[in-house]
Amino acid sequence: MEEHLADPYVKQAKIDGYRSRASYKLIEINERDKLFRPGNVVMDLGSAPGGWSQVLVPLVGGKGRVIASDILPMDSIIGVTFIQGDFTDEAVYNQLVDELHGDRVDVVVSDMAPNISGVNAADQYSSIYLVELALDMARNVLKPGGSYCAKVFQGVGYEEYLKDVRSSFEKVLIRKPAASRPRSREVYIVGKGFKGK
């Protein structure tokens, strides 16, 4: 708790009005990789408490759309359509797709993480399972040429997952933003130029 409270990104998030320190991870990734443009339709998976959605709204502007989803509740954000539930549940998945009104998505982002059990092997399998689900969603909703950004934990299954992402995108980059704690095994995989289903 002390580390969290002393964290410069936690302090900065309070000043800037962001709901989580994770906002700075997406800001840095976007500064490097230019994923979002005005008018984009973006799907934010694992969105609660809303730190990434807060960053996305001004980037896509009034003509853009942010559709967010999480199992956990999320306080509303102007410019964000939030659907609570597990997107692997058919009813929730259909709600998300219906919300697109026939459009395809420009970018899918995922900052999902499993509930940590403390058992490293089990946690790693859970985290890989989640990013596989996020990639599956991206393949279903992205427009050709679209982009993808997902948090992944390095460990068992990571290399296979990276290979899987490479099969669907022209260019794949690995990012470790400054706001990502150095001891954390988390990295962000950025896929650009979706090849289509």
Protein Blocks (a to p, Z undefined) as FASTA:
>chain_A
ZZmmmpmklmmmmmnopabfklmmmmmmmmmnomacghiacddehkbgolmmmmmmmmno
mmbccddddfbdcdddehiacdeddfkbmklmmmmmmmnnopacfbdcdfbdcddehiak
lmmmmmmmmmmmmmmmmmmmpcghiacdddddedehklmmmmmmmmmpfbdcddddfklc
fklcbdcdddehiebZZ
